[in-house]
């Protein structure tokens, strides 16, 4: 190679003004596609999905004769939406003109905080939803007939207020399991949605930190 | 975005943006997307420009931050990262420079990691080690060593291209 990279660069760009900038068409209407905007958008869709889900659950449960459960679950899901909205608002405060390392670090920090908040919530949310649904089922006609049928067919099983004890024990075990695995379930969910972006972000930050070592 | 802002604040620095976006894209379509995204972000964060640095340095920062974090989905839904190998035929698509040497250099730069690309672009733009460290957000001490390594790698790639 005859020329240095510095001279290739200099000679290649003798006049910066000669470079042709692409035409800007309806820039403001263009969809933002960078990782942060994409995440905000995806989270936004998730939140809308939650609102629709809350409405569907409320209407469905009202239709099957469990409006109170519908209202409770609707309020719980709506609370998730409100928390999500607040988190996204924090993301908008990220300083894009910060240096690259700090920018990515602050984004990564936000992401970790977001995941931690929701993991903590889901630790109670999943078991609570399960217990509410099972309790409501236990008071329904079908639930009552199943429980009384079991109590009649297996009189040897100890009972608590007329309910075979295996029921509450089973519910408690499943509820604790849901609480225990809430983080793993949520991580799985997040990775399926954002896994690629997370990996890219980690890779970039590690690369920048490697320069500092 | 007002056309006044584009004309007065962005267009005079379009060269910087073009140079950076070219290094992070493999096709004309991607390049135009990146360019538009950078312009959009410069306009959006204009209010936060506090004149602690030069406007051009600020343009560098935003351009690099956008390019480093930008993800482009291809038609077949595979995400291509800028560090991926240049697809066959892509060189032709992005051959927007009259000088073939600079095109070869860009092809070599695109084979570097995303962060190395940022470092070498700033170096080639004659930014001081301190400015590079400020923009990237790293230690000033190691920039020299890193640049040395990147240049060696670039020379190797360029020699391979020539032979």
Boltz contact constraints between the chains, C-beta under 6 A:
constraints:
  - contact:
      token1: [A, 1]
      token2: [B, 158]
      max_distance: 6.0
  - contact:
      token1: [A, 1]
      token2: [B, 159]
      max_distance: 6.0
  - contact:
      token1: [A, 5]
      token2: [B, 154]
      max_distance: 6.0
  - contact:
      token1: [A, 8]
      token2: [B, 101]
      max_distance: 6.0
  - contact:
      token1: [A, 8]
      token2: [B, 102]
      max_distance: 6.0
  - contact:
      token1: [A, 8]
      token2: [B, 105]
      max_distance: 6.0
  - contact:
      token1: [A, 9]
      token2: [B, 124]
      max_distance: 6.0
  - contact:
      token1: [A, 12]
      token2: [B, 99]
      max_distance: 6.0
  - contact:
      token1: [A, 12]
      token2: [B, 102]
      max_distance: 6.0
  - contact:
      token1: [A, 16]
      token2: [B, 15]
      max_distance: 6.0
  - contact:
      token1: [A, 19]
      token2: [B, 15]
      max_distance: 6.0
  - contact:
      token1: [A, 19]
      token2: [B, 18]
      max_distance: 6.0
  - contact:
      token1: [A, 21]
      token2: [B, 14]
      max_distance: 6.0
  - contact:
      token1: [A, 22]
      token2: [B, 32]
      max_distance: 6.0
  - contact:
      token1: [A, 22]
      token2: [B, 35]
      max_distance: 6.0
  - contact:
      token1: [A, 27]
      token2: [B, 1]
      max_distance: 6.0
  - contact:
      token1: [A, 27]
      token2: [B, 36]
      max_distance: 6.0
  - contact:
      token1: [A, 27]
      token2: [B, 40]
      max_distance: 6.0
  - contact:
      token1: [A, 28]
      token2: [B, 1]
      max_distance: 6.0
  - contact:
      token1: [A, 30]
      token2: [B, 36]
      max_distance: 6.0
  - contact:
      token1: [A, 34]
      token2: [B, 37]
      max_distance: 6.0
  - contact:
      token1: [A, 34]
      token2: [B, 66]
      max_distance: 6.0
  - contact:
      token1: [A, 34]
      token2: [B, 69]
      max_distance: 6.0
  - contact:
      token1: [A, 34]
      token2: [B, 70]
      max_distance: 6.0
  - contact:
      token1: [A, 35]
      token2: [B, 69]
      max_distance: 6.0
  - contact:
      token1: [A, 35]
      token2: [B, 71]
      max_distance: 6.0
  - contact:
      token1: [A, 96]
      token2: [B, 41]
      max_distance: 6.0
  - contact:
      token1: [A, 96]
      token2: [B, 45]
      max_distance: 6.0
  - contact:
      token1: [A, 96]
      token2: [B, 65]
      max_distance: 6.0
  - contact:
      token1: [A, 97]
      token2: [B, 45]
      max_distance: 6.0
  - contact:
      token1: [A, 97]
      token2: [B, 48]
      max_distance: 6.0
  - contact:
      token1: [A, 97]
      token2: [B, 58]
      max_distance: 6.0
  - contact:
      token1: [A, 97]
      token2: [B, 61]
      max_distance: 6.0
  - contact:
      token1: [A, 97]
      token2: [B, 62]
      max_distance: 6.0
  - contact:
      token1: [A, 99]
      token2: [B, 135]
      max_distance: 6.0
  - contact:
      token1: [A, 99]
      token2: [B, 137]
      max_distance: 6.0
  - contact:
      token1: [A, 100]
      token2: [B, 64]
      max_distance: 6.0
  - contact:
      token1: [A, 100]
      token2: [B, 65]
      max_distance: 6.0
  - contact:
      token1: [A, 100]
      token2: [B, 68]
      max_distance: 6.0
  - contact:
      token1: [A, 100]
      token2: [B, 136]
      max_distance: 6.0
  - contact:
      token1: [A, 100]
      token2: [B, 137]
      max_distance: 6.0
  - contact:
      token1: [A, 101]
      token2: [B, 137]
      max_distance: 6.0
  - contact:
      token1: [A, 101]
      token2: [B, 138]
      max_distance: 6.0
  - contact:
      token1: [A, 102]
      token2: [B, 137]
      max_distance: 6.0
  - contact:
      token1: [A, 103]
      token2: [B, 65]
      max_distance: 6.0
  - contact:
      token1: [A, 196]
      token2: [B, 79]
      max_distance: 6.0
  - contact:
      token1: [A, 207]
      token2: [B, 113]
      max_distance: 6.0
  - contact:
      token1: [A, 207]
      token2: [B, 115]
      max_distance: 6.0
  - contact:
      token1: [A, 208]
      token2: [B, 115]
      max_distance: 6.0
  - contact:
      token1: [A, 208]
      token2: [B, 138]
      max_distance: 6.0
  - contact:
      token1: [A, 211]
      token2: [B, 138]
      max_distance: 6.0
  - contact:
      token1: [A, 211]
      token2: [B, 142]
      max_distance: 6.0
  - contact:
      token1: [A, 211]
      token2: [B, 146]
      max_distance: 6.0
  - contact:
      token1: [A, 212]
      token2: [B, 138]
      max_distance: 6.0
  - contact:
      token1: [A, 212]
      token2: [B, 139]
      max_distance: 6.0
